[in-house]
Amino acid sequence: MNKKMICINQQTGVFCDSFVGNDTGILFASFWGRNTSLQQFLARMELPPHEGGINELTFEVSEGNLQTFFLQDTKNMQKLSGRVPGTIYGKDLSHIFIYDKSTVKIDYSNYKATILYFDNNQIDDYIIWKLLKALSSIPLLDIWMDQIIRVCYRDGYIDNIDGFGGVSALIVKLCEADFEQSISNMIKNQTLSVA
């Protein structure tokens, strides 16, 4: 686990201690800085680039190692902030979590769910199975759990995303027609038993 603060190129005075994202954008990030810098940063996320806003975040993970994520839909981002009481760090230190709504609520219309977890933890297969059953439009028998989870990893319905600072994400996204066809084929060729 990385235990350091990293800079972001789009806003001076704002530092990040953990983030995870993919090609669709940021899923979760944790920022620290003075309250005024963080509030300016949040405001700029809502503005279009031609008005001084930002539509991407570039994290300088190490010298020469930059990771850029787009902020495609900031309306779909949740923000949670707080101030640190006056300490040796000063009286104006604040903290913000920014996270995609998909990390706290299942998106049934798009057959998608996201789980954030710490790198030193494993996602239990029963949690993945509950998500698969919730997202599937066809009933799934519990005796199929191990086989279906293996197939979902193989076919790309389940994706693990490594983050920075000890946080990672697991995304379950079903392409419903293909998923139904896979289950149907597994029943027909007796890979899955119905007895």
C-alpha positions in Angstrom: 0.0 0.0 0.0 1.3 3.4 -0.9 1.3 5.8 2.0 2.1 9.1 0.4 0.4 12.1 -1.1 0.6 12.8 -4.8 0.0 15.9 -6.8 -2.6 16.5 -9.3 -1.7 18.7 -12.2 -5.0 20.6 -12.5 -5.1 22.3 -9.1 -2.3 23.6 -7.0 -2.5 23.0 -3.3 -4.6 19.8 -3.7 -3.1 16.4 -2.9 -4.4 12.9 -3.3 -3.7 9.9 -1.1 -5.8 7.3 -2.9 -7.7 6.9 -6.2 -9.1 4.3 -8.5 -10.4 4.7 -12.0 -10.8 3.1 -15.4 -11.3 4.2 -19.0 -14.7 5.7 -18.2 -13.3 8.0 -15.5 -12.7 8.3 -11.8 -14.5 5.8 -9.5 -13.1 7.1 -6.2 -10.5 9.6 -5.1 -9.4 11.1 -1.7 -8.1 14.7 -1.7 -6.4 16.8 1.0 -5.6 20.5 1.0 -6.6 23.9 2.4 -10.3 24.5 2.4 -10.2 27.3 -0.2 -8.1 25.2 -2.6 -10.5 22.3 -2.3 -13.6 24.4 -2.8 -12.1 26.0 -5.9 -11.2 22.5 -7.1 -14.8 21.3 -6.6 -16.2 24.4 -8.4 -13.8 23.9 -11.3 -15.1 20.4 -11.7 -18.6 21.8 -12.5 -17.4 24.3 -15.1 -16.7 23.7 -18.7 -13.0 23.9 -19.7 -13.5 27.1 -21.7 -14.6 28.8 -18.4 -11.6 27.6 -16.4 -13.1 24.2 -15.5 -11.4 20.9 -15.6 -12.6 17.8 -17.4 -9.8 15.4 -16.5 -7.5 14.7 -13.5 -3.8 13.9 -14.0 -2.2 12.2 -11.0 1.6 12.3 -10.7 2.1 8.9 -9.1 5.9 9.1 -9.4 8.4 11.0 -11.4 7.4 10.5 -15.1 4.5 8.3 -14.2 1.3 10.3 -14.9 -2.2 8.7 -14.9 -5.0 10.7 -16.4 -8.8 10.1 -15.9 -11.6 12.0 -17.5 -14.4 13.6 -15.6 -17.2 12.8 -18.0 -20.2 13.2 -15.8 -19.6 15.2 -12.6 -23.4 15.1 -11.9 -22.9 11.4 -11.3 -20.2 12.1 -8.8 -20.8 12.3 -5.0 -18.7 14.5 -2.8 -18.2 14.2 0.9 -16.0 16.7 2.7 -14.8 17.6 6.2 -12.4 19.8 8.0 -9.6 18.7 10.2 -9.7 20.4 13.6 -6.8 22.9 14.3 -3.7 20.8 14.7 0.0 21.0 13.9 -1.1 20.8 10.3 -2.8 24.2 10.5 -6.4 25.4 11.0 -7.5 25.1 7.4 -6.8 21.5 6.4 -9.7 19.8 4.8 -10.5 16.4 3.2 -12.8 15.4 0.3 -13.9 12.1 -1.0 -15.2 12.1 -4.6 -16.8 8.9 -5.8 -19.1 7.7 -8.6 -22.7 6.9 -7.6 -22.2 3.4 -9.1 -19.9 2.6 -6.1 -22.8 2.9 -3.6 -25.9 2.0 -5.6 -26.5 -0.8 -8.1 -27.3 0.4 -11.6 -30.1 -2.0 -12.5 -30.9 -0.3 -15.8 -27.4 -0.8 -17.1 -26.8 -4.1 -15.3 -23.8 -2.7 -13.5 -22.4 -2.7 -9.9 -19.1 -1.5 -8.5 -17.5 -2.4 -5.2 -14.6 -0.5 -3.7 -12.2 -2.4 -1.4 -8.9 -2.2 0.3 -6.1 -4.0 -1.5 -5.4 -6.2 1.6 -9.0 -7.5 1.5 -10.5 -10.0 -0.8 -14.0 -9.7 -2.2 -15.9 -12.7 -1.1 -17.5 -14.8 -3.9 -20.8 -14.6 -2.0 -20.8 -10.9 -2.4 -20.1 -11.2 -6.2 -22.8 -13.9 -6.4 -25.4 -11.6 -4.7 -24.6 -8.9 -7.2 -24.8 -11.3 -10.2 -28.2 -12.5 -8.9 -29.4 -9.0 -8.4 -28.3 -7.9 -11.9 -29.5 -10.9 -13.8 -32.9 -10.9 -15.4 -33.0 -14.7 -15.3 -33.0 -16.7 -12.1 -29.7 -18.2 -11.0 -29.5 -21.3 -8.8 -27.0 -21.1 -5.9 -25.5 -24.4 -6.9 -24.2 -22.6 -10.0 -22.2 -20.0 -8.1 -18.7 -21.2 -8.7 -19.1 -22.1 -12.3 -20.9 -18.8 -13.2 -18.4 -16.6 -11.4 -15.5 -18.4 -13.3 -17.3 -17.8 -16.6 -18.0 -14.1 -15.7 -14.3 -13.5 -15.0 -13.4 -15.3 -18.3 -15.9 -13.4 -20.4 -15.1 -10.0 -18.9 -18.3 -9.5 -17.0 -16.2 -9.1 -13.8 -13.2 -6.8 -13.8 -10.7 -6.0 -11.0 -9.2 -2.5 -11.2 -6.0 -1.7 -9.2 -5.9 1.7 -7.7 -3.4 3.8 -5.9 -3.1 4.2 -2.1 -4.6 0.9 -1.1 -8.0 1.1 -2.8 -9.2 -1.0 -5.7 -12.5 -1.7 -7.4 -14.4 -4.7 -8.7 -16.9 -4.0 -11.4 -19.7 -6.4 -12.4 -21.3 -5.4 -15.7 -23.5 -7.8 -17.6 -24.4 -7.6 -21.2 -27.8 -9.1 -20.6 -28.4 -10.8 -23.9 -24.9 -12.4 -24.0 -25.1 -13.3 -20.3 -28.5 -15.0 -20.8 -27.1 -16.9 -23.9 -24.1 -18.1 -21.9 -26.3 -19.4 -19.1 -28.6 -21.1 -21.6 -25.7 -22.7 -23.4 -24.3 -24.0 -20.1 -27.6 -25.5 -19.2 -28.0 -27.1 -22.7 -24.5 -28.7 -22.6 -25.1 -29.7 -19.0 -22.3 -27.7 -17.5 -25.0 -26.4 -15.2 -27.4 -28.9 -13.7 -31.0 -28.0 -12.9 -31.6 -30.9 -10.6 
